[in-house]
């Protein structure tokens, strides 16, 4: 019995040791698994970095070739500038001829400007006179229109009076016939004659006013026609003023162009040496800039190669650990 309990205790102890060993092995296995996952992640990251660096190196190599092409193009451009500089003398001669032509054209414009200025002064005086005439015609036209309106009102009033008198005359005739007494007939006859005389005078006045109104209408029409002619003259004078302004702007433009050509021609001899010096300086600056860019690209490529070597060395160290 004692041996049995001892064996049970031994088995229990062994099981406990096995569990402890199993736990240790599981922990070690988990640690190794984590380490393997970390190494795999590091390998993936390194691969991504390497791919990016390779893309960057490829791009830099393309940039290097592009810069070399630009350098070749710049050399060709400078060669063309050298050939163009040889033709500068002929260009200056052409500019001298252009200046001579512009000078002649400017003299013609000066003469034309003087003639137009004199003509413009005359036209301004005409315009002023026509403006005064138009103002006077407008005033007279307003007066005639007012007078015409007053005459029409007067004619309307007289016609109304004639109608009233005729109506009154008819009423008197009716009243005389109704009463029939000699005295009434005499008074009616006298009133009738007086009314007829008034009506006759009113008719004569209406006729006079009609004739006068026709004259006023004819005069208004004539004034309106004169006013229209004056407006047309003013419009043509304004168009002449705009033409003179355009000519003045053209003259100023030619004067500025001629002044610029004079300055260029006067400094033509010195400008040729300055152009050559500027061309040489531009060539040297372009060469230095391209050379500096190529050196930067080469340095970056070298640094990129060192970085890739360091990353690969780090991966090897991690694998050994």
ZADO-1210 file (C-alpha; in nm, 4 decimals, padded with zeros to 6 digits):
<atoms>
<atom x="00.0000" y="00.0000" z="00.0000" code="UNK" pos="1"/>
<atom x="00.2806" y="00.2318" z="00.0859" code="UNK" pos="2"/>
<atom x="00.4504" y="00.1445" z="-00.2418" code="UNK" pos="3"/>
<atom x="00.1334" y="00.2306" z="-00.4317" code="UNK" pos="4"/>
<atom x="00.1129" y="00.5790" z="-00.2813" code="UNK" pos="5"/>
<atom x="00.4781" y="00.6314" z="-00.3521" code="UNK" pos="6"/>
<atom x="00.4294" y="00.5361" z="-00.7145" code="UNK" pos="7"/>
<atom x="00.1329" y="00.7727" z="-00.7416" code="UNK" pos="8"/>
<atom x="00.3390" y="01.0545" z="-00.6022" code="UNK" pos="9"/>
<atom x="00.6195" y="00.9788" z="-00.8449" code="UNK" pos="10"/>
<atom x="00.3767" y="00.9770" z="-01.1375" code="UNK" pos="11"/>
<atom x="00.2215" y="01.3017" z="-01.0190" code="UNK" pos="12"/>
<atom x="00.5634" y="01.4613" z="-00.9896" code="UNK" pos="13"/>
<atom x="00.6633" y="01.3386" z="-01.3332" code="UNK" pos="14"/>
<atom x="00.3386" y="01.4748" z="-01.4820" code="UNK" pos="15"/>
<atom x="00.4023" y="01.8082" z="-01.3170" code="UNK" pos="16"/>
<atom x="00.7550" y="01.8134" z="-01.4604" code="UNK" pos="17"/>
<atom x="00.6165" y="01.7242" z="-01.8017" code="UNK" pos="18"/>
<atom x="00.3606" y="02.0049" z="-01.7834" code="UNK" pos="19"/>
<atom x="00.6303" y="02.2511" z="-01.6823" code="UNK" pos="20"/>
<atom x="00.8507" y="02.1325" z="-01.9696" code="UNK" pos="21"/>
<atom x="00.5544" y="02.1477" z="-02.2058" code="UNK" pos="22"/>
<atom x="00.4763" y="02.5056" z="-02.0978" code="UNK" pos="23"/>
<atom x="00.8425" y="02.6003" z="-02.1451" code="UNK" pos="24"/>
<atom x="00.8501" y="02.4398" z="-02.4880" code="UNK" pos="25"/>
<atom x="00.5266" y="02.6130" z="-02.5889" code="UNK" pos="26"/>
<atom x="00.6672" y="02.9480" z="-02.4714" code="UNK" pos="27"/>
<atom x="00.9884" y="02.8840" z="-02.6648" code="UNK" pos="28"/>
<atom x="00.7893" y="02.7809" z="-02.9724" code="UNK" pos="29"/>
<atom x="00.5744" y="03.0936" z="-02.9471" code="UNK" pos="30"/>
<atom x="00.8865" y="03.3070" z="-02.9104" code="UNK" pos="31"/>
<atom x="01.0386" y="03.1432" z="-03.2170" code="UNK" pos="32"/>
<atom x="00.7111" y="03.1944" z="-03.4068" code="UNK" pos="33"/>
<atom x="00.7063" y="03.5644" z="-03.3157" code="UNK" pos="34"/>
<atom x="01.0708" y="03.5937" z="-03.4164" code="UNK" pos="35"/>
<atom x="00.9998" y="03.4230" z="-03.7477" code="UNK" pos="36"/>
<atom x="00.7022" y="03.6544" z="-03.8117" code="UNK" pos="37"/>
<atom x="00.9158" y="03.9565" z="-03.7252" code="UNK" pos="38"/>
<atom x="01.1877" y="03.8340" z="-03.9632" code="UNK" pos="39"/>
<atom x="00.9295" y="03.7791" z="-04.2372" code="UNK" pos="40"/>
<atom x="00.7880" y="04.1264" z="-04.1832" code="UNK" pos="41"/>
<atom x="01.1382" y="04.2702" z="-04.1892" code="UNK" pos="42"/>
<atom x="01.2089" y="04.0850" z="-04.5117" code="UNK" pos="43"/>
<atom x="00.8866" y="04.2226" z="-04.6644" code="UNK" pos="44"/>
<atom x="00.9676" y="04.5772" z="-04.5487" code="UNK" pos="45"/>
<atom x="01.3194" y="04.5439" z="-04.6829" code="UNK" pos="46"/>
<atom x="01.1837" y="04.4178" z="-05.0129" code="UNK" pos="47"/>
<atom x="00.9490" y="04.7165" z="-05.0341" code="UNK" pos="48"/>
<atom x="01.2331" y="04.9561" z="-04.9505" code="UNK" pos="49"/>
<atom x="01.4548" y="04.7854" z="-05.2052" code="UNK" pos="50"/>
<atom x="01.1827" y="04.8145" z="-05.4711" code="UNK" pos="51"/>
<atom x="01.1360" y="05.1819" z="-05.3938" code="UNK" pos="52"/>
<atom x="01.5093" y="05.2404" z="-05.4079" code="UNK" pos="53"/>
<atom x="01.5331" y="05.0540" z="-05.7365" code="UNK" pos="54"/>
<atom x="01.2496" y="05.2672" z="-05.8767" code="UNK" pos="55"/>
<atom x="01.4251" y="05.5776" z="-05.7483" code="UNK" pos="56"/>
<atom x="01.7537" y="05.4669" z="-05.9036" code="UNK" pos="57"/>
<atom x="01.5748" y="05.4016" z="-06.2324" code="UNK" pos="58"/>
<atom x="01.4146" y="05.7472" z="-06.2188" code="UNK" pos="59"/>
<atom x="01.7478" y="05.9103" z="-06.1396" code="UNK" pos="60"/>
<atom x="01.9131" y="05.7307" z="-06.4262" code="UNK" pos="61"/>
<atom x="01.6376" y="05.8563" z="-06.6559" code="UNK" pos="62"/>
<atom x="01.6908" y="06.2069" z="-06.5154" code="UNK" pos="63"/>
<atom x="02.0624" y="06.1709" z="-06.5805" code="UNK" pos="64"/>
<atom x="01.9988" y="06.0766" z="-06.9433" code="UNK" pos="65"/>
<atom x="01.7507" y="06.3644" z="-06.9748" code="UNK" pos="66"/>
<atom x="02.0071" y="06.6082" z="-06.8376" code="UNK" pos="67"/>
<atom x="02.2664" y="06.4746" z="-07.0768" code="UNK" pos="68"/>
<atom x="02.0206" y="06.5306" z="-07.3634" code="UNK" pos="69"/>
<atom x="01.9559" y="06.8823" z="-07.2341" code="UNK" pos="70"/>
<atom x="02.3305" y="06.9444" z="-07.2237" code="UNK" pos="71"/>
<atom x="02.3582" y="06.8303" z="-07.5849" code="UNK" pos="72"/>
<atom x="02.0665" y="07.0532" z="-07.6847" code="UNK" pos="73"/>
<atom x="02.2198" y="07.3462" z="-07.4982" code="UNK" pos="74"/>
<atom x="02.5476" y="07.2961" z="-07.6841" code="UNK" pos="75"/>
<atom x="02.3570" y="07.2937" z="-08.0140" code="UNK" pos="76"/>
<atom x="02.1654" y="07.6036" z="-07.9084" code="UNK" pos="77"/>
<atom x="02.4855" y="07.7870" z="-07.8219" code="UNK" pos="78"/>
<atom x="02.6258" y="07.6871" z="-08.1598" code="UNK" pos="79"/>
<atom x="02.3183" y="07.8337" z="-08.3276" code="UNK" pos="80"/>
<atom x="02.3599" y="08.1520" z="-08.1234" code="UNK" pos="81"/>
<atom x="02.7147" y="08.1778" z="-08.2478" code="UNK" pos="82"/>
<atom x="02.5939" y="08.1560" z="-08.6077" code="UNK" pos="83"/>
<atom x="02.3188" y="08.4086" z="-08.5378" code="UNK" pos="84"/>
<atom x="02.5691" y="08.6499" z="-08.3865" code="UNK" pos="85"/>
<atom x="02.7523" y="08.6561" z="-08.7199" code="UNK" pos="86"/>
<atom x="02.4367" y="08.7839" z="-08.8886" code="UNK" pos="87"/>
<atom x="02.3802" y="09.0665" z="-08.6383" code="UNK" pos="88"/>
<atom x="02.5519" y="09.3241" z="-08.8608" code="UNK" pos="89"/>
<atom x="02.3033" y="09.2608" z="-09.1395" code="UNK" pos="90"/>
<atom x="02.0200" y="09.2910" z="-08.8892" code="UNK" pos="91"/>
<atom x="02.1481" y="09.6294" z="-08.7734" code="UNK" pos="92"/>
<atom x="02.1607" y="09.7486" z="-09.1344" code="UNK" pos="93"/>
<atom x="01.8003" y="09.6390" z="-09.1786" code="UNK" pos="94"/>
<atom x="01.7066" y="09.8304" z="-08.8651" code="UNK" pos="95"/>
<atom x="01.8806" y="10.1410" z="-09.0019" code="UNK" pos="96"/>
<atom x="01.6745" y="10.1119" z="-09.3200" code="UNK" pos="97"/>
<atom x="01.3612" y="10.0650" z="-09.1125" code="UNK" pos="98"/>
<atom x="01.4504" y="10.3723" z="-08.9097" code="UNK" pos="99"/>
<atom x="01.4916" y="10.5760" z="-09.2280" code="UNK" pos="100"/>
<atom x="01.1530" y="10.4580" z="-09.3573" code="UNK" pos="101"/>
<atom x="00.9913" y="10.5314" z="-09.0236" code="UNK" pos="102"/>
<atom x="01.1469" y="10.8781" z="-09.0236" code="UNK" pos="103"/>
<atom x="00.9958" y="10.9547" z="-09.3630" code="UNK" pos="104"/>
<atom x="00.6619" y="10.8159" z="-09.2526" code="UNK" pos="105"/>
<atom x="00.6807" y="11.0253" z="-08.9363" code="UNK" pos="106"/>
<atom x="00.7442" y="11.3404" z="-09.1397" code="UNK" pos="107"/>
<atom x="00.4431" y="11.2588" z="-09.3561" code="UNK" pos="108"/>
<atom x="00.2340" y="11.2054" z="-09.0460" code="UNK" pos="109"/>
<atom x="00.3530" y="11.5368" z="-08.9018" code="UNK" pos="110"/>
<atom x="00.2438" y="11.7149" z="-09.2186" code="UNK" pos="111"/>
<atom x="-00.0868" y="11.5315" z="-09.2247" code="UNK" pos="112"/>
<atom x="-00.1356" y="11.6051" z="-08.8567" code="UNK" pos="113"/>
<atom x="-00.0804" y="11.9768" z="-08.9176" code="UNK" pos="114"/>
<atom x="-00.3331" y="11.9789" z="-09.1993" code="UNK" pos="115"/>
<atom x="-00.5831" y="11.7843" z="-08.9936" code="UNK" pos="116"/>
<atom x="-00.5264" y="12.0097" z="-08.6938" code="UNK" pos="117"/>
<atom x="-00.6060" y="12.3166" z="-08.9058" code="UNK" pos="118"/>
<atom x="-00.9077" y="12.1418" z="-09.0512" code="UNK" pos="119"/>
<atom x="-01.0111" y="12.0341" z="-08.7033" code="UNK" pos="120"/>
<atom x="-00.9976" y="12.3918" z="-08.5771" code="UNK" pos="121"/>
<atom x="-01.2196" y="12.5029" z="-08.8645" code="UNK" pos="122"/>
<atom x="-01.4572" y="12.2142" z="-08.7999" code="UNK" pos="123"/>
<atom x="-01.4664" y="12.2994" z="-08.4294" code="UNK" pos="124"/>
<atom x="-01.5653" y="12.6552" z="-08.5149" code="UNK" pos="125"/>
<atom x="-01.8284" y="12.5217" z="-08.7537" code="UNK" pos="126"/>
<atom x="-01.9503" y="12.2822" z="-08.4874" code="UNK" pos="127"/>
<atom x="-01.9722" y="12.5640" z="-08.2352" code="UNK" pos="128"/>
<atom x="-02.1649" y="12.7797" z="-08.4808" code="UNK" pos="129"/>
<atom x="-02.3922" y="12.4898" z="-08.5757" code="UNK" pos="130"/>
<atom x="-02.4460" y="12.4145" z="-08.2071" code="UNK" pos="131"/>
<atom x="-02.5512" y="12.7730" z="-08.1453" code="UNK" pos="132"/>
<atom x="-02.7806" y="12.7605" z="-08.4483" code="UNK" pos="133"/>
<atom x="-02.9279" y="12.4328" z="-08.3263" code="UNK" pos="134"/>
<atom x="-02.9868" y="12.5814" z="-07.9839" code="UNK" pos="135"/>
<atom x="-03.1608" y="12.8801" z="-08.1394" code="UNK" pos="136"/>
<atom x="-03.3686" y="12.6525" z="-08.3637" code="UNK" pos="137"/>
<atom x="-03.4623" y="12.4363" z="-08.0647" code="UNK" pos="138"/>
<atom x="-03.5735" y="12.7461" z="-07.8746" code="UNK" pos="139"/>
<atom x="-03.7791" y="12.8711" z="-08.1687" code="UNK" pos="140"/>
<atom x="-03.9230" y="12.5246" z="-08.2200" code="UNK" pos="141"/>
<atom x="-04.0329" y="12.5082" z="-07.8565" code="UNK" pos="142"/>
<atom x="-04.1894" y="12.8523" z="-07.8857" code="UNK" pos="143"/>
<atom x="-04.3712" y="12.7580" z="-08.2059" code="UNK" pos="144"/>
<atom x="-04.4961" y="12.4343" z="-08.0492" code="UNK" pos="145"/>
<atom x="-04.6320" y="12.6283" z="-07.7506" code="UNK" pos="146"/>
<atom x="-04.7918" y="12.8851" z="-07.9806" code="UNK" pos="147"/>
<atom x="-04.9401" y="12.6058" z="-08.1904" code="UNK" pos="148"/>
<atom x="-05.0910" y="12.4504" z="-07.8797" code="UNK" pos="149"/>
<atom x="-05.2354" y="12.7861" z="-07.7707" code="UNK" pos="150"/>
<atom x="-05.3871" y="12.8415" z="-08.1176" code="UNK" pos="151"/>
<atom x="-05.5468" y="12.4980" z="-08.1099" code="UNK" pos="152"/>
<atom x="-05.6945" y="12.5770" z="-07.7684" code="UNK" pos="153"/>
<atom x="-05.8246" y="12.9118" z="-07.8952" code="UNK" pos="154"/>
<atom x="-05.9831" y="12.7476" z="-08.2014" code="UNK" pos="155"/>
<atom x="-06.1478" y="12.4884" z="-07.9820" code="UNK" pos="156"/>
<atom x="-06.2811" y="12.7646" z="-07.7548" code="UNK" pos="157"/>
<atom x="-06.4194" y="12.9670" z="-08.0483" code="UNK" pos="158"/>
<atom x="-06.5808" y="12.6621" z="-08.2048" code="UNK" pos="159"/>
<atom x="-06.7456" y="12.5917" z="-07.8726" code="UNK" pos="160"/>
<atom x="-06.8715" y="12.9515" z="-07.8604" code="UNK" pos="161"/>
<atom x="-07.0084" y="12.9214" z="-08.2170" code="UNK" pos="162"/>
<atom x="-07.1936" y="12.6038" z="-08.1250" code="UNK" pos="163"/>
<atom x="-07.3311" y="12.7735" z="-07.8135" code="UNK" pos="164"/>
<atom x="-07.4396" y="13.0810" z="-08.0144" code="UNK" pos="165"/>
<atom x="-07.6110" y="12.8677" z="-08.2782" code="UNK" pos="166"/>
<atom x="-07.7912" y="12.6787" z="-08.0075" code="UNK" pos="167"/>
<atom x="-07.8953" y="13.0046" z="-07.8438" code="UNK" pos="168"/>
<atom x="-08.0144" y="13.1382" z="-08.1802" code="UNK" pos="169"/>
<atom x="-08.2302" y="12.8345" z="-08.2370" code="UNK" pos="170"/>
<atom x="-08.3786" y="12.8772" z="-07.8902" code="UNK" pos="171"/>
<atom x="-08.4594" y="13.2423" z="-07.9623" code="UNK" pos="172"/>
<atom x="-08.6272" y="13.1469" z="-08.2898" code="UNK" pos="173"/>
<atom x="-08.8379" y="12.8956" z="-08.1060" code="UNK" pos="174"/>
<atom x="-08.9351" y="13.1446" z="-07.8329" code="UNK" pos="175"/>
<atom x="-09.0337" y="13.4144" z="-08.0888" code="UNK" pos="176"/>
<atom x="-09.2533" y="13.1756" z="-08.2766" code="UNK" pos="177"/>
<atom x="-09.4209" y="13.0687" z="-07.9532" code="UNK" pos="178"/>
<atom x="-09.5192" y="13.4130" z="-07.8241" code="UNK" pos="179"/>
<atom x="-09.5891" y="13.5747" z="-08.1643" code="UNK" pos="180"/>
<atom x="-09.6233" y="13.9386" z="-08.0356" code="UNK" pos="181"/>
<atom x="-09.4814" y="14.2205" z="-08.2561" code="UNK" pos="182"/>
<atom x="-09.2576" y="14.3459" z="-07.9772" code="UNK" pos="183"/>
<atom x="-09.1335" y="14.0010" z="-07.9027" code="UNK" pos="184"/>
<atom x="-09.0783" y="13.9399" z="-08.2706" code="UNK" pos="185"/>
<atom x="-08.8793" y="14.2633" z="-08.3011" code="UNK" pos="186"/>
<atom x="-08.6633" y="14.1808" z="-08.0007" code="UNK" pos="187"/>
<atom x="-08.6146" y="13.8305" z="-08.1301" code="UNK" pos="188"/>
<atom x="-08.5208" y="13.9644" z="-08.4728" code="UNK" pos="189"/>
<atom x="-08.2666" y="14.2027" z="-08.3227" code="UNK" pos="190"/>
<atom x="-08.1217" y="13.9291" z="-08.0999" code="UNK" pos="191"/>
<atom x="-08.1125" y="13.6976" z="-08.3971" code="UNK" pos="192"/>
<atom x="-07.9199" y="13.9505" z="-08.6074" code="UNK" pos="193"/>
<atom x="-07.6803" y="14.0206" z="-08.3213" code="UNK" pos="194"/>
<atom x="-07.6196" y="13.6523" z="-08.2703" code="UNK" pos="195"/>
<atom x="-07.5659" y="13.6005" z="-08.6428" code="UNK" pos="196"/>
<atom x="-07.3177" y="13.8878" z="-08.6438" code="UNK" pos="197"/>
<atom x="-07.1354" y="13.7345" z="-08.3477" code="UNK" pos="198"/>
<atom x="-07.1334" y="13.3980" z="-08.5175" code="UNK" pos="199"/>
<atom x="-06.9984" y="13.5546" z="-08.8383" code="UNK" pos="200"/>
<atom x="-06.7208" y="13.7283" z="-08.6470" code="UNK" pos="201"/>
<atom x="-06.6367" y="13.4069" z="-08.4649" code="UNK" pos="202"/>
<atom x="-06.6268" y="13.2159" z="-08.7939" code="UNK" pos="203"/>
<atom x="-06.3964" y="13.4762" z="-08.9431" code="UNK" pos="204"/>
<atom x="-06.1743" y="13.4529" z="-08.6379" code="UNK" pos="205"/>
<atom x="-06.1749" y="13.0739" z="-08.6580" code="UNK" pos="206"/>
<atom x="-06.0785" y="13.0959" z="-09.0261" code="UNK" pos="207"/>
<atom x="-05.7972" y="13.3369" z="-08.9428" code="UNK" pos="208"/>
<atom x="-05.6779" y="13.1095" z="-08.6657" code="UNK" pos="209"/>
<atom x="-05.6908" y="12.8087" z="-08.9015" code="UNK" pos="210"/>
<atom x="-05.4753" y="12.9899" z="-09.1572" code="UNK" pos="211"/>
<atom x="-05.2378" y="13.0996" z="-08.8838" code="UNK" pos="212"/>
<atom x="-05.2273" y="12.7453" z="-08.7457" code="UNK" pos="213"/>
<atom x="-05.1398" y="12.6055" z="-09.0885" code="UNK" pos="214"/>
<atom x="-04.8572" y="12.8577" z="-09.1149" code="UNK" pos="215"/>
<atom x="-04.7330" y="12.7630" z="-08.7704" code="UNK" pos="216"/>
<atom x="-04.7450" y="12.3910" z="-08.8588" code="UNK" pos="217"/>
<atom x="-04.5500" y="12.4586" z="-09.1788" code="UNK" pos="218"/>
<atom x="-04.2978" y="12.6656" z="-08.9837" code="UNK" pos="219"/>
<atom x="-04.2600" y="12.3887" z="-08.7232" code="UNK" pos="220"/>
<atom x="-04.2010" y="12.1330" z="-08.9986" code="UNK" pos="221"/>
<atom x="-03.9363" y="12.3565" z="-09.1527" code="UNK" pos="222"/>
<atom x="-03.7678" y="12.4080" z="-08.8154" code="UNK" pos="223"/>
<atom x="-03.7698" y="12.0328" z="-08.7500" code="UNK" pos="224"/>
<atom x="-03.6097" y="11.9725" z="-09.0911" code="UNK" pos="225"/>
<atom x="-03.3405" y="12.2331" z="-09.0188" code="UNK" pos="226"/>
<atom x="-03.2861" y="12.0786" z="-08.6767" code="UNK" pos="227"/>
<atom x="-03.2368" y="11.7338" z="-08.8356" code="UNK" pos="228"/>
<atom x="-02.9829" y="11.8743" z="-09.0822" code="UNK" pos="229"/>
<atom x="-02.7919" y="12.0382" z="-08.7969" code="UNK" pos="230"/>
<atom x="-02.7872" y="11.7096" z="-08.6049" code="UNK" pos="231"/>
<atom x="-02.6428" y="11.5303" z="-08.9100" code="UNK" pos="232"/>
<atom x="-02.3708" y="11.7944" z="-08.9405" code="UNK" pos="233"/>
<atom x="-02.2826" y="11.7563" z="-08.5728" code="UNK" pos="234"/>
<atom x="-02.2623" y="11.3771" z="-08.6144" code="UNK" pos="235"/>
<atom x="-02.0249" y="11.4087" z="-08.9117" code="UNK" pos="236"/>
<atom x="-01.8068" y="11.6515" z="-08.7146" code="UNK" pos="237"/>
<atom x="-01.7871" y="11.4058" z="-08.4243" code="UNK" pos="238"/>
<atom x="-01.6756" y="11.1325" z="-08.6674" code="UNK" pos="239"/>
<atom x="-01.3991" y="11.3597" z="-08.7957" code="UNK" pos="240"/>
<atom x="-01.2857" y="11.4157" z="-08.4371" code="UNK" pos="241"/>
<atom x="-01.2609" y="11.0397" z="-08.3775" code="UNK" pos="242"/>
<atom x="-01.0569" y="11.0013" z="-08.6988" code="UNK" pos="243"/>
<atom x="-00.8170" y="11.2680" z="-08.5771" code="UNK" pos="244"/>
<atom x="-00.7798" y="11.0879" z="-08.2424" code="UNK" pos="245"/>
<atom x="-00.6934" y="10.7592" z="-08.4189" code="UNK" pos="246"/>
<atom x="-00.4314" y="10.9379" z="-08.6286" code="UNK" pos="247"/>
<atom x="-00.2831" y="11.0939" z="-08.3151" code="UNK" pos="248"/>
<atom x="-00.2542" y="10.7510" z="-08.1479" code="UNK" pos="249"/>
<atom x="-00.0856" y="10.6068" z="-08.4591" code="UNK" pos="250"/>
<atom x="00.1609" y="10.8961" z="-08.4607" code="UNK" pos="251"/>
<atom x="00.2512" y="10.8446" z="-08.0944" code="UNK" pos="252"/>
<atom x="00.3044" y="10.4718" z="-08.1561" code="UNK" pos="253"/>
<atom x="00.5410" y="10.5405" z="-08.4463" code="UNK" pos="254"/>
<atom x="00.7288" y="10.8019" z="-08.2424" code="UNK" pos="255"/>
<atom x="00.7857" y="10.5495" z="-07.9633" code="UNK" pos="256"/>
<atom x="00.8988" y="10.2839" z="-08.2118" code="UNK" pos="257"/>
<atom x="01.1367" y="10.5280" z="-08.3815" code="UNK" pos="258"/>
<atom x="01.2821" y="10.6344" z="-08.0463" code="UNK" pos="259"/>
<atom x="01.3467" y="10.2709" z="-07.9540" code="UNK" pos="260"/>
<atom x="01.5187" y="10.2069" z="-08.2878" code="UNK" pos="261"/>
<atom x="01.7349" y="10.5164" z="-08.2431" code="UNK" pos="262"/>
<atom x="01.8492" y="10.3955" z="-07.9036" code="UNK" pos="263"/>
<atom x="01.9260" y="10.0495" z="-08.0399" code="UNK" pos="264"/>
<atom x="02.1206" y="10.1848" z="-08.3376" code="UNK" pos="265"/>
<atom x="02.3167" y="10.4363" z="-08.1288" code="UNK" pos="266"/>
<atom x="02.4292" y="10.1602" z="-07.8932" code="UNK" pos="267"/>
<atom x="02.4666" y="09.9004" z="-08.1701" code="UNK" pos="268"/>
<atom x="02.8490" y="09.8822" z="-08.1688" code="UNK" pos="269"/>
<atom x="02.8769" y="09.8350" z="-07.7941" code="UNK" pos="270"/>
<atom x="02.5772" y="09.6022" z="-07.7869" code="UNK" pos="271"/>
<atom x="02.7502" y="09.3538" z="-08.0175" code="UNK" pos="272"/>
<atom x="03.0349" y="09.2933" z="-07.7719" code="UNK" pos="273"/>
<atom x="02.7853" y="09.2810" z="-07.4868" code="UNK" pos="274"/>
<atom x="02.5827" y="09.0186" z="-07.6740" code="UNK" pos="275"/>
<atom x="02.8927" y="08.8044" z="-07.7270" code="UNK" pos="276"/>
<atom x="02.9918" y="08.8359" z="-07.3607" code="UNK" pos="277"/>
<atom x="02.6376" y="08.7576" z="-07.2465" code="UNK" pos="278"/>
<atom x="02.6272" y="08.4527" z="-07.4749" code="UNK" pos="279"/>
<atom x="02.9566" y="08.3198" z="-07.3348" code="UNK" pos="280"/>
<atom x="02.8398" y="08.3778" z="-06.9767" code="UNK" pos="281"/>
<atom x="02.5107" y="08.1993" z="-07.0490" code="UNK" pos="282"/>
<atom x="02.6951" y="07.9021" z="-07.1984" code="UNK" pos="283"/>
<atom x="02.9256" y="07.8769" z="-06.8978" code="UNK" pos="284"/>
<atom x="02.6351" y="07.9033" z="-06.6499" code="UNK" pos="285"/>
<atom x="02.4403" y="07.6358" z="-06.8370" code="UNK" pos="286"/>
<atom x="02.7403" y="07.4006" z="-06.8364" code="UNK" pos="287"/>
<atom x="02.7999" y="07.4548" z="-06.4629" code="UNK" pos="288"/>
<atom x="02.4330" y="07.3960" z="-06.3759" code="UNK" pos="289"/>
<atom x="02.4156" y="07.0749" z="-06.5782" code="UNK" pos="290"/>
<atom x="02.7484" y="06.9524" z="-06.4395" code="UNK" pos="291"/>
<atom x="02.6267" y="07.0214" z="-06.0836" code="UNK" pos="292"/>
<atom x="02.2996" y="06.8343" z="-06.1476" code="UNK" pos="293"/>
<atom x="02.4903" y="06.5344" z="-06.2847" code="UNK" pos="294"/>
<atom x="02.7161" y="06.5297" z="-05.9784" code="UNK" pos="295"/>
<atom x="02.4100" y="06.5414" z="-05.7499" code="UNK" pos="296"/>
<atom x="02.2541" y="06.2507" z="-05.9382" code="UNK" pos="297"/>
<atom x="02.5723" y="06.0419" z="-05.9176" code="UNK" pos="298"/>
<atom x="02.6059" y="06.1170" z="-05.5451" code="UNK" pos="299"/>
<atom x="02.2437" y="06.0205" z="-05.4862" code="UNK" pos="300"/>
<atom x="02.2924" y="05.6970" z="-05.6775" code="UNK" pos="301"/>
<atom x="02.5992" y="05.6188" z="-05.4672" code="UNK" pos="302"/>
<atom x="02.4126" y="05.6928" z="-05.1432" code="UNK" pos="303"/>
<atom x="02.1236" y="05.4772" z="-05.2615" code="UNK" pos="304"/>
<atom x="02.3623" y="05.1856" z="-05.3231" code="UNK" pos="305"/>
<atom x="02.5168" y="05.2224" z="-04.9758" code="UNK" pos="306"/>
<atom x="02.1716" y="05.2312" z="-04.8175" code="UNK" pos="307"/>
<atom x="02.0666" y="04.9144" z="-04.9955" code="UNK" pos="308"/>
<atom x="02.3876" y="04.7387" z="-04.8802" code="UNK" pos="309"/>
<atom x="02.3201" y="04.8421" z="-04.5177" code="UNK" pos="310"/>
<atom x="01.9629" y="04.7125" z="-04.5336" code="UNK" pos="311"/>
<atom x="02.0746" y="04.3776" z="-04.6738" code="UNK" pos="312"/>
<atom x="02.3425" y="04.3495" z="-04.4012" code="UNK" pos="313"/>
<atom x="02.0750" y="04.4176" z="-04.1355" code="UNK" pos="314"/>
<atom x="01.8604" y="04.1381" z="-04.2752" code="UNK" pos="315"/>
<atom x="02.1534" y="03.8954" z="-04.2542" code="UNK" pos="316"/>
<atom x="02.2201" y="03.9937" z="-03.8903" code="UNK" pos="317"/>
<atom x="01.8523" y="03.9410" z="-03.8008" code="UNK" pos="318"/>
<atom x="01.8546" y="03.5991" z="-03.9626" code="UNK" pos="319"/>
<atom x="02.1636" y="03.4992" z="-03.7635" code="UNK" pos="320"/>
<atom x="01.9980" y="03.6125" z="-03.4394" code="UNK" pos="321"/>
</atoms>
